Amino acid sequence: PGGPVSAFIQEPPTWHPSPRSVLTLDAATADLLKWEPVSGANMGRQLRLRARVLHTGEVGGVIGQLIAGLASAGGTFLVWTGASLAWRRYRLWIARRRSVAHDRTDTEIVSTS
């Protein structure tokens, strides 16, 4: 309450698929406190905006989104193979434990007779 209010204003697409300028107003008086057009953004904000659109594949159009999709599929593949290897090792570990327990009972029976 009483603090500044910021609004993101969507501008027509240029180098960035969804450039947003920032308008900051005083909440009580509606006076303009700050106007930050996307073209006048500092280097940190511009790098962050570019990194986001590169990360999501929006910059390269269909090719960029295809690359981002393949990277996501690769991550899913890595999770699947890791989980399946862990499951396989767990099953082998259980089988080995049962085999060792079974061998002990056979040895006990043989040695008592």
BELSULCOR-V246766 format. One line per field, one symbol per residue. ss: DSSP state (h for helix, s for strand, l for the rest). A space follows every 50 residues. Layout:
# BELSULCOR-V246766
ss: ???
This chain:
# BELSULCOR-V246766
ss: lllssssssslllllllllssssssslllllssssslhhhllhhhhhhhh hhhhhhllllhhhhhhhhhhhhhhhhhhhhhhhhhhhhhhhhhhhhhhhh hhhhhhhhhhhhl
